[in-house]
Amino acid sequence: MTLSLAPAVHATATDTGMVLLDENSGRYWQLNPTGALILHALLDGHSADDAARQLLARHPQLDPAQAGRDVTALIENLLDSQLVAS
């Protein structure tokens, strides 16, 4: 699944991760460094499995199954919030 930011959503890197602003609603979401890493990977065209592998490379102490669940949960939340499109 290839993801892209929704047309009215803008992303800005911060010292603590990333902020997403939805211009249509005026709402913003803050992603921690882990969420930012995952979203960057997905926006760069990597698969969910690739994003989980990147997460594990940065945090080798994580359980691989949990890393996959975390990536899936973030994708679902981003889609549900209409911040990204597939």
C-alpha positions as CSV (number, residue, x, y, z in Angstrom):
1,M,0.0,0.0,0.0
2,T,1.4,3.4,-1.0
3,L,0.5,6.3,1.2
4,S,0.5,10.0,0.6
5,L,-0.5,12.9,2.7
6,A,-4.0,14.1,2.1
7,P,-4.1,17.2,-0.1
8,A,-4.8,19.7,2.7
9,V,-2.3,18.1,5.2
10,H,1.1,19.4,5.7
11,A,3.9,17.7,7.7
12,T,6.7,19.5,9.6
13,A,9.6,17.8,11.3
14,T,10.2,18.8,14.9
15,D,12.8,18.1,17.5
16,T,10.3,15.6,19.0
17,G,9.0,13.9,15.9
18,M,6.6,15.5,13.4
19,V,3.5,17.7,13.3
20,L,0.7,17.2,10.8
21,L,-1.6,20.1,10.1
22,D,-5.0,19.6,8.4
23,E,-5.7,23.0,6.8
24,N,-9.4,22.0,6.2
25,S,-10.2,21.4,9.9
26,G,-7.4,23.5,11.5
27,R,-6.5,20.5,13.6
28,Y,-3.0,19.2,14.1
29,W,-1.5,16.0,15.3
30,Q,1.9,15.4,16.8
31,L,3.8,12.2,16.1
32,N,6.6,11.1,18.4
33,P,9.9,10.1,16.8
34,T,8.7,6.5,16.3
35,G,5.6,7.7,14.5
36,A,7.6,10.1,12.4
37,L,10.0,7.3,11.4
38,I,7.1,5.1,10.3
39,L,5.3,7.8,8.4
40,H,8.5,8.9,6.7
41,A,9.1,5.3,5.5
42,L,5.6,5.0,4.3
43,L,5.6,8.3,2.5
44,D,8.9,7.4,0.8
45,G,7.1,4.4,-0.8
46,H,8.1,1.7,1.6
47,S,5.7,-1.0,2.6
48,A,4.4,-1.5,6.1
49,D,6.8,-4.5,6.5
50,D,9.7,-2.3,5.5
51,A,8.6,0.4,8.0
52,A,8.5,-2.2,10.7
53,R,12.0,-3.4,9.8
54,Q,13.3,0.2,9.9
55,L,11.7,0.5,13.3
56,L,13.4,-2.6,14.5
57,A,16.7,-1.4,13.1
58,R,16.4,1.7,15.3
59,H,15.0,-0.2,18.3
60,P,16.4,-3.8,18.2
61,Q,14.9,-4.5,21.6
62,L,11.4,-4.4,20.2
63,D,9.4,-7.6,19.6
64,P,9.1,-7.9,15.7
65,A,5.4,-8.8,16.0
66,Q,4.8,-5.7,18.1
67,A,6.6,-3.5,15.6
68,G,4.3,-4.8,12.9
69,R,1.2,-4.1,15.0
70,D,2.5,-0.6,15.8
71,V,2.9,0.2,12.1
72,T,-0.5,-1.2,11.3
73,A,-2.1,0.8,14.1
74,L,-0.5,4.0,13.0
75,I,-1.6,3.4,9.4
76,E,-5.2,2.8,10.5
77,N,-5.2,5.9,12.7
78,L,-3.8,8.1,9.9
79,L,-6.4,6.7,7.4
80,D,-9.3,7.1,9.9
81,S,-8.3,10.7,10.6
82,Q,-8.1,11.3,6.8
83,L,-4.5,12.6,7.2
84,V,-3.2,10.2,4.5
85,A,-4.7,8.6,1.4
86,S,-3.8,5.2,-0.1
